[in-house]
Amino acid sequence: MGPVPGAREELDRLGHALRAQLVDLIDDLAPGSDLSPLHLAEPEVFDWHDPLRYRYSVGCFTGMRPANVTAADAASRAAALLGSAGWAVATSREEVGGTVRTVAIGRRHGCGIEVRAVDHMTTLWFSGQTPAMALYEPEEFQHPEPLLTPETVTPGYVLCYECDGLGWCHDCGGRGWRPDEARGRVNCPACHRRRVCVICRGAAELAVTDLSPYQRGYYPELGR
């Protein structure tokens, strides 16, 4: 499966722009914060439907607002900073279990940033993500060919009754997962991501002398 031309470069550009904007917000709203955890690793898979979609994400970075700045003021300042940088901004204020939380949200070029502040705490929470993008062209799955056939099975062995010589898990075809309409992918219920056949463990054949009476029932040609 080949890369989508220019997709990774664009996602990297958006990721670096997102980080730069978060750094500006944190430096202003929570001065003195250690920014070393705020780094871009590899983009994560956000949508497991084919083709997979990737994004950069900062799940929750915490900083401390100055004691003389209220939560509402911090959120208002965050909204002003985002707005001046060209982000579409929305703010909300809600009470949950007696706690008042103020949130500033920014949207730009498919990216999102959120700054949350709580009245009785000086902690500020920063999060952000880029849009999810397909980095690779979809590729139709090709079911693997059997590792062994009746003509190539080792003397004294029989083709595995579970995979019929395939060697790989017959249910997922060796991928370790199956497509799922809701979630995109789910772990293969037959091999549990081991990928190979659970009976022959990838050998594609079984020694006749090792067969249990139950297993011999799959091979009537062997007799009793």
C-alpha positions as CSV (number, residue, x, y, z in Angstrom):
1,M,0.0,0.0,0.0
2,G,1.5,3.2,-1.2
3,P,1.6,6.6,0.6
4,V,-1.0,9.2,-0.4
5,P,1.1,11.9,-2.1
6,G,1.7,14.9,0.2
7,A,-0.5,13.6,3.0
8,R,2.2,13.0,5.6
9,E,3.9,16.3,4.9
10,E,0.6,18.1,5.4
11,L,-0.2,16.2,8.6
12,D,3.3,17.0,9.9
13,R,2.8,20.7,9.0
14,L,-0.5,20.8,10.9
15,G,1.0,18.9,13.8
16,H,3.9,21.4,14.2
17,A,1.5,24.4,13.9
18,L,-0.8,22.8,16.6
19,R,2.2,22.4,18.9
20,A,3.4,25.9,18.3
21,Q,0.0,27.3,19.2
22,L,-0.3,25.2,22.3
23,V,3.2,26.4,23.4
24,D,2.1,30.0,23.0
25,L,-1.0,29.4,25.1
26,I,0.8,27.6,27.8
27,D,3.6,30.1,28.0
28,D,1.0,32.9,28.5
29,L,-1.5,31.2,30.7
30,A,0.7,28.9,32.7
31,P,4.1,30.5,32.7
32,G,7.0,28.4,33.9
33,S,5.5,25.1,32.8
34,D,7.8,22.3,31.7
35,L,7.1,21.9,28.0
36,S,9.3,18.8,27.5
37,P,6.3,16.4,27.5
38,L,4.7,18.5,24.7
39,H,6.4,16.8,21.8
40,L,5.2,15.2,18.6
41,A,5.9,11.5,18.3
42,E,4.5,9.5,15.4
43,P,0.9,10.2,14.4
44,E,-1.6,7.9,16.0
45,V,-4.4,5.9,14.3
46,F,-7.7,7.7,15.0
47,D,-10.0,5.9,12.7
48,W,-9.4,2.1,12.0
49,H,-11.7,2.0,9.0
50,D,-10.0,1.4,5.7
51,P,-8.0,3.4,4.8
52,L,-6.7,4.1,8.3
53,R,-6.8,7.8,9.3
54,Y,-4.0,9.2,11.4
55,R,-3.7,12.4,13.5
56,Y,-1.4,14.1,16.0
57,S,-3.0,14.5,19.4
58,V,-2.1,16.1,22.7
59,G,-4.4,14.3,25.1
60,C,-4.1,16.4,28.3
61,F,-1.2,18.8,29.2
62,T,-1.5,20.4,32.6
63,G,-0.2,23.7,33.8
64,M,-0.8,26.1,36.7
65,R,-2.4,29.5,36.3
66,P,-1.1,32.3,38.5
67,A,-3.0,32.5,41.8
68,N,-4.3,36.0,41.0
69,V,-5.9,34.9,37.7
70,T,-9.4,33.4,38.0
71,A,-10.5,30.4,35.9
72,A,-12.9,32.6,34.0
73,D,-10.1,35.1,33.2
74,A,-7.8,32.3,32.1
75,A,-10.4,30.9,29.7
76,S,-11.2,34.4,28.4
77,R,-7.5,35.0,27.8
78,A,-7.2,31.7,26.0
79,A,-10.1,32.6,23.7
80,A,-8.6,36.0,23.0
81,L,-5.2,34.5,22.1
82,L,-6.8,31.9,19.8
83,G,-9.0,34.5,18.2
84,S,-6.0,36.8,17.5
85,A,-4.2,33.9,15.9
86,G,-7.1,33.3,13.5
87,W,-8.9,30.5,15.2
88,A,-12.7,30.3,15.4
89,V,-13.4,30.4,19.1
90,A,-16.2,29.3,21.4
91,T,-16.4,29.4,25.2
92,S,-18.7,27.6,27.6
93,R,-19.2,27.7,31.4
94,E,-21.0,24.8,33.1
95,E,-21.5,23.5,36.6
96,V,-20.9,19.8,37.3
97,G,-21.4,18.4,40.8
98,G,-21.0,21.8,42.3
99,T,-17.8,22.5,40.3
100,V,-17.8,25.4,37.8
101,R,-15.8,24.7,34.7
102,T,-14.9,27.2,32.0
103,V,-13.8,26.0,28.6
104,A,-12.3,27.8,25.6
105,I,-12.4,25.9,22.3
106,G,-10.6,26.9,19.1
107,R,-11.0,25.5,15.6
108,R,-8.8,26.1,12.6
109,H,-7.9,24.1,9.4
110,G,-9.5,21.1,10.9
111,C,-7.4,21.3,14.1
112,G,-9.0,21.7,17.5
113,I,-7.6,23.1,20.8
114,E,-9.3,23.1,24.2
115,V,-8.4,24.9,27.4
116,R,-10.3,24.0,30.5
117,A,-10.2,25.8,33.9
118,V,-12.0,25.0,37.2
119,D,-12.9,27.7,39.7
120,H,-11.5,26.1,42.9
121,M,-8.3,24.8,41.2
122,T,-5.3,26.6,39.7
123,T,-4.7,23.7,37.3
124,L,-5.3,24.4,33.6
125,W,-5.8,21.6,31.1
126,F,-4.7,21.9,27.5
127,S,-5.6,19.5,24.7
128,G,-5.4,19.6,21.0
129,Q,-5.6,17.4,17.8
130,T,-5.1,17.7,14.1
131,P,-7.7,16.5,11.6
132,A,-7.5,12.7,10.9
133,M,-6.0,12.0,7.5
134,A,-5.4,8.9,5.3
135,L,-1.7,8.5,4.8
136,Y,-1.8,5.4,2.7
137,E,-3.9,4.3,-0.3
138,P,-6.3,1.5,0.5
139,E,-5.2,-1.9,-0.7
140,E,-7.5,-4.9,-1.3
141,F,-6.6,-7.8,1.0
142,Q,-5.2,-10.8,-0.8
143,H,-5.9,-14.1,1.0
144,P,-2.6,-16.0,1.3
145,E,-1.9,-19.2,-0.6
146,P,-1.7,-22.4,1.5
147,L,1.8,-23.2,2.8
148,L,1.3,-26.9,2.0
149,T,-0.9,-29.0,-0.3
150,P,-1.6,-32.7,-0.4
151,E,1.3,-33.0,-2.9
152,T,3.8,-31.2,-0.6
153,V,2.9,-32.4,2.8
154,T,5.7,-34.1,4.7
155,P,5.6,-37.9,4.7
156,G,4.1,-39.1,8.0
157,Y,2.1,-35.9,8.3
158,V,-1.3,-34.8,7.3
159,L,-2.6,-31.4,6.4
160,C,-3.9,-29.5,9.4
161,Y,-7.6,-30.2,9.7
162,E,-8.3,-26.7,10.9
163,C,-6.6,-24.6,8.2
164,D,-6.3,-27.3,5.5
165,G,-2.6,-26.5,4.9
166,L,-2.9,-22.7,5.0
167,G,-0.7,-22.3,8.1
168,W,-2.2,-18.9,8.7
169,C,-5.4,-18.4,10.7
170,H,-8.2,-19.3,8.3
171,D,-10.5,-16.8,9.8
172,C,-8.5,-13.6,9.4
173,G,-6.1,-14.8,6.7
174,G,-3.0,-14.0,8.9
175,R,-3.8,-10.4,9.6
176,G,-4.7,-10.9,13.2
177,W,-7.8,-8.8,12.9
178,R,-11.1,-8.7,11.0
179,P,-13.0,-5.7,9.5
180,D,-15.8,-4.3,11.7
181,E,-18.4,-1.9,10.5
182,A,-18.7,0.0,13.7
183,R,-15.0,0.1,14.9
184,G,-13.1,-0.5,11.7
185,R,-11.2,-3.4,13.0
186,V,-11.6,-6.0,15.8
187,N,-9.1,-8.6,17.1
188,C,-9.6,-11.9,15.3
189,P,-11.8,-14.1,17.5
190,A,-10.2,-17.3,16.2
191,C,-6.4,-16.6,16.7
192,H,-6.6,-13.6,19.0
193,R,-3.9,-11.7,17.0
194,R,-1.5,-14.7,16.9
195,R,-2.1,-14.7,13.1
196,V,-1.2,-18.3,12.6
197,C,-3.5,-21.3,12.8
198,V,-4.2,-22.2,16.5
199,I,-4.0,-25.9,15.9
200,C,-0.8,-26.4,13.9
201,R,0.7,-23.1,15.0
202,G,1.7,-22.2,11.5
203,A,3.2,-25.5,10.5
204,A,0.2,-26.3,8.1
205,E,0.6,-30.0,8.9
206,L,0.3,-32.4,11.9
207,A,2.3,-35.5,12.6
208,V,0.1,-38.6,12.3
209,T,1.7,-40.1,15.4
210,D,0.8,-37.1,17.5
211,L,-2.9,-37.0,16.6
212,S,-5.3,-37.6,19.4
213,P,-8.2,-40.0,18.9
214,Y,-10.5,-37.0,18.5
215,Q,-8.2,-35.5,15.9
216,R,-7.9,-38.7,13.9
217,G,-11.7,-38.5,13.4
218,Y,-10.9,-35.7,10.9
219,Y,-8.9,-38.2,8.8
220,P,-11.1,-41.2,8.0
221,E,-8.4,-42.4,5.5
222,L,-6.2,-43.2,8.5
223,G,-8.5,-45.8,9.9
224,R,-8.7,-46.5,13.6
